[in-house]
Every structure is written in C-alpha cells, then in structure tokens.
Amino acid sequence: MALESTNQRAIWLGLAPLLVRLFRLNTGRAWISGMGPKGVRKLQDGSVQILAARSIALGFADVKGDPIAGAADLPGWTTIHITPELAQQLIGRNIAVFTSMEIKHSTTGRASPEQLNWQAQVRGAGGIAGIVRSLEEAKAVVSEWIAGKIS
C-alpha cells in the first residue's frame, strides 16, 4: 500500500521516458506582503506577521483570482511525434496534449466531484487526463490516449 506522495513521485519520474513533462501544482490561497520581503516579520513564537497583506491564489486561478477547485496534482504536457500511421488516427480530433494526472492513494483515495470535472474538461479539450493510483495506470492513460481509446 503506497502513500499518495510515494505514488505521485513514482508517476512523475516514471512517465518522463514517455516524453511526458509534468509539474507539481499546489493549490489554495496564501498571503503575501505588498511590501515584499521587508513586510514579513518572524515572531519569537515562530509565527509570522505579514504587513500590508494581500491574498493570492496558488496554482491555477480563474479570472477573478480564485483558485480553481479540482485542478490535478501533476499538470504538464506530452510530446507526440506524428507519424503517417498516427496521423490517420488523429484526423478530426482536437489535440491539446495538455496532460493532467490526479494522484490518489493506492487503496483509499477517491476523486472529488471537482477533480472529476477537471478531468472531463481536459479530456473534452483534447488533452490527456487521468485519476491514477500507480505508474502503470498513468502509463495506460497516456498510451490509451495515443491509441485513440480515450478522447
């Protein structure tokens, strides 16, 4: 039984030979100082005081600056070399080749409705997306997209 973080790292590294380039995406909201580093003070109790604070979205944000709910852990892209044989399979398909892998604990992880929606949106735009629990599952998502089994 592998932890989600262990699965994530194995998938991240294991997909690289397939020309899949992924990046870790942390989402949420944070606070920064409008004064730069001088506006942050570390207090004796270990807490931090932020002067002239303003919030920022982490990860992907919408036009209003709010974090996107459901964005995958590892977004990036897959390089696809188009051969004459592959071209026949790709005619008429929308191709973003944006790649997005949501990593789950090998036995207990479940996708939220927002994560399922994110996957559907990426796939609907022609990208590669999956909710996976292992490197093998992640490789299958990429391979099935290339073979035209996932659109």
C-alpha positions, 0 to 999 in steps of 0.5 A: 500500500503506497502513500499518495506522495510515494505514488505521485513521485513514482508517476512523475519520474516514471512517465518522463521516458514517455516524453511526458513533462509534468509539474507539481501544482499546489493549490489554495490561497496564501498571503503575501506582503505588498511590501515584499520581503521587508513586510514579513516579520518572524515572531519569537513564537515562530509565527509570522506577521505579514504587513500590508497583506494581500491574498493570492491564489496558488496554482491555477486561478480563474479570472477573478483570482480564485483558485480553481477547485479540482485542478490535478496534482501533476499538470504538464504536457506530452510530446507526440511525434506524428507519424503517417500511421498516427496521423490517420488516427488523429484526423478530426480530433482536437489535440491539446496534449495538455496532460493532467494526472490526479494522484490518489492513494493506492487503496483509499483515495477517491476523486472529488466531484471537482477533480472529476470535472477537471478531468472531463474538461481536459479530456473534452479539450483534447488533452490527456487526463487521468485519476491514477493510483500507480505508474502503470495506470498513468502509463495506460492513460497516456498510451490509451490516449495515443491509441485513440481509446480515450478522447 
